[in-house]
C-alpha cells in the first residue's frame, strides 16, 4: 500500500491556521493594555473606568479546618474563581508519654490544624465570599480589605508606550547619524522593546487584578488531642535478667579494678605520707 503525503497537508494547514489565530488573539489582547481611551470620565473616584484593585486577608478560628477549607474552595469554584494554593497542616504543640501498662505507654499529642489558602475571586463576588467566611467564623483574629487605585500607574505605562512610538516616528524622518555600530543599534532596539513589553505586561497584570481579587485566608481551630497506645521502647529493648546480672558483675569488677589501679598510681604519695607519719611518731616518742 502506497502512502501519500498529501494526506498530511490538511492537518498541517489546520495546525498553522490555529497557531496564527492564537497569535492574533494574543496580540489583540496585549494591545488592550496600551489603550489610554477609557469609556468613562476617570476624574470621578467611583468611575467604572478606574483601575481599582481589591484584595482581602482574613485570619480566623473555625470549628473544623478541613470542612471550612473544603466549603471555601467549593464556593469560590462555583462563583468562577480558582484556588491558587491550599495548604493544610497540623502544628504540633506538645507531646507526652504516659505509662499505660507494663510494656506499653500512651502517647498524647496536642496539635493545632492550620490551613493557608490563596484564592482568586471575581471582584463582584469578593464581598460575598469574605462575609460568608466571617459569618461562620468562631473567632476573627484580623480582617483586612484593601481597595487600591492603579489608574495612574496604568495610564503612565500606556502614555510611555505612545511617547516611544512618537519618538520612533520622528527619528525615522531624520537622517541617521553615523555614530555607533550595528550591534549598538540592535542592542538599543532590543532594550527599548523589552521596556515596552514590561510596561505592557504590567498593565495586563493590573487588568487581571482588577477583574479577579486576591483573597488570602488562614484558618485555625482549637487544639486537638491525639492519643495512641504504643509499645514501650524501654521495655522492648531491655535485656533479660541473666544478661543484666552478668553485665552488673562485669561492671562492678571494672569499677573495682579502676579504683585499685588509681590508688596504685598514687604509691609515691602514699609512701611519702607513710614515711612522714613514721618520722612524726618517732619524734614524739623521743620527746616523751
Protein Blocks (a to p, Z undefined) as FASTA:
>chain_A
ZZdfklmmmmmmmmmmmmmmmmmmmmmmmmmmmccbdfbdfkbmkbckbccddddddddd
dfblklmmmmmmmmmmmnopacfbacdddddfbdcdddfblmbccddddddddddddddd
dfklmmmmmmmmmmmpmbdfbdcdddddfklmmmmmmmmmmmmmmmmmmmmmpccddedj
fklmmmmmmmmmmmmmmmmmmmmmmmmmmmpccddddddddddddddddddfklmmpccf
klmmmmmmmmmmmmmmmmmmmmmmmmmmmmmmmmmmmmmmmmmmmmZZ
